Amino acid sequence: MGLEAKPKADTAAPAFGDLFEDEAAHRHEHSIEFQVTFLQYLLGTTREFQIVPVLVGSFQPFIEEGASPDDSPEVEAMVAALRAAAKKAGPVCYVSGADLAHVGRQFGDPWLLDQDRLDEQSQDDHKLLERACQGDAARFFDHVARQDDRRRICGLAPTYTMLELLGPARGELLKYDQAVADDRSECVSFASVAFFGTT
């Protein structure tokens, strides 16, 4: 999927089994808290709106199996169902609330973060964001998969899904930053990107 056709992987898509197996682990998920607050502030007194939170599971099985979400009937069915629901709902704004990289000792890396490592992380994040801004879900996933997700991109699955739902789109990077612990044991990177349709 995405803007460029690409050959399907030879590896069969991994079977996910029970899709609700780890539902309890997500009970305290907080990724829409800030977005809800902003929407309430911006729109709460001017127009009615509804929020439909969609929790997207990990794409780690695809990375481990050398497969692609493109090949998964489950992902395809979910995207199709969300597209159908959005078509019935009328105007829809998609929001992917997720971080980018999680690096440093706190996340299992053996080193503390110096400026060179932070700069390297920034460069890689910007390459990943460029794929997103191109509206290309497949290349966005491939960038992370080629690295075996060693930077622990927690926004991989929700952002891939959002890009698939948007269809042809272009993105504009509004802000990029890194939250770095004072002791340099961890860094979480994040960004804000606005997407616009190409038609």
BELRAKA-V404664 format. One record per pair of residues at least 12 apart in sequence whose ideal C-beta (glycine too) atoms are under 8 Angstrom apart, sorted by the first residue. I is the first residue (numbers start at 1). GAP is how many residues later the second one is. Records with the same first field share a line. If there is no record, write none. Layout:
I->GAP + GAP
This chain:
1->69 + 136 + 137 + 163
2->68 + 133 + 134 + 135 + 136 + 137 + 138 + 161 + 162
3->131 + 132 + 133 + 165
4->132 + 134 + 135
6->64 + 132
8->60 + 62 + 63
9->57 + 58 + 59 + 61 + 62
11->54 + 55 + 56 + 60
12->53 + 55 + 59
13->49 + 52 + 54 + 55 + 58 + 59 + 60 + 61
14->47 + 48 + 50 + 51 + 53 + 58
16->41 + 45 + 56 + 58
19->38 + 55
22->35
26->29
29->26
31->66 + 67 + 127
32->19 + 21 + 63 + 65
34->63
35->60 + 62
36->15
39->12
52->33
54->28 + 104 + 107
56->101 + 102 + 105
57->100
58->99
59->82 + 97 + 98 + 101
60->89
62->79 + 83
63->81 + 82 + 85 + 86
68->70 + 73 + 74 + 77
69->68 + 72 + 91
70->68
75->86
78->83
79->82 + 85 + 86
82->79 + 83
83->82
86->79
94->68 + 71 + 72 + 101
95->67
96->59 + 62 + 63 + 65 + 66
97->61
98->56 + 57 + 58 + 60 + 61
99->54 + 55 + 56 + 89 + 90 + 91
100->25 + 28 + 29 + 51 + 53 + 54 + 55 + 88 + 89 + 90 + 91
101->20 + 23 + 24 + 50 + 51 + 52 + 86 + 87 + 88
102->49 + 50 + 51 + 52 + 84 + 85 + 86
103->14 + 18 + 48 + 49 + 83 + 84
104->77 + 80 + 81 + 82 + 83
105->80 + 81
106->75 + 79 + 80
107->45 + 79
112->71 + 72 + 73
113->67 + 71 + 72 + 73 + 74
114->70
118->60 + 62 + 69
121->30 + 57 + 66 + 68
122->54 + 56 + 67
124->23 + 27
125->51 + 64 + 66
126->47 + 50
127->16
128->12 + 15 + 16 + 25
129->42 + 44 + 47 + 62 + 64
131->12
132->27 + 31 + 39 + 61
133->37 + 38 + 39 + 40 + 60
134->36 + 37
135->28 + 31 + 32 + 33 + 34 + 35 + 36 + 60 + 63
136->27
137->23 + 24 + 26 + 27
140->16 + 19 + 20 + 23
141->15 + 19
144->12
166->29 + 31
167->30
168->29 + 30 + 31
169->26 + 27 + 28 + 29
170->25 + 26 + 28
171->22 + 23 + 24 + 25
172->21 + 22 + 23 + 24
173->18 + 19 + 20
174->17 + 18 + 19 + 20
175->16 + 17
176->13 + 14 + 15
177->12 + 13 + 14
178->12
